[in-house]
Amino acid sequence: MQRMLEVDAARPDGIMLVIAADTLVSTEVFVAALGYAKPLIVLGNKIDTVDWAEAQLRTTVAALDIHVSKDKTNGSSVIVIPIAALQGDNLVEPSRKSLWFEGVDLGVGGADKTATTLMDALEAALAA
C-alpha cells in the first residue's frame, strides 16, 4: 500500500509524448501515459520526412482514438499536433506547410479554443 501512495504522489500533471510521424505508437507506452496524466500531448515529429502527409497524422490519431475509447474512465484528453521540431514548424507559430491541419478542439470552458501549435497545447495544459 505504501508503494501505491508513493506512485500516486509522483503522478504528473501532464505528459508530452514525442513520436516520429512515420511510426505507430506503442500500445504499452500510450496506455501508460494515458493512465497517469491529463492532458496527454502527442507530437507527431518529423512530419516533414513524410512530406507533411495528412494521412500519416490521421493514422496516428486513429490508433490513439482506439486506445482512448478503451480508457474513458480517467477523463484524459489527448492533443495531437504535427511538428517538424528541427525547423520549428508548429512549435510556436502555425506552419504554412501544414495548412490542412486545423488544430485540435480543446473544449476549454465551452469556448471555441483550438491548439495548432505546441505552445497552444502547453498553455491549455497549464490552464487546466
ABEGO torsion letter per residue (X at the ends): XAAAAAAAAABBABBBBBBBAABBBBAAAAAAAAAABOBBBBBBBGAAAAGGBAAAAAAAAAAAAAAAAABAAAGBBBBBBBBBAAAGBGAABBBAAAAABAEBBAGBGGBBBBBABAAAAAAAAAAX
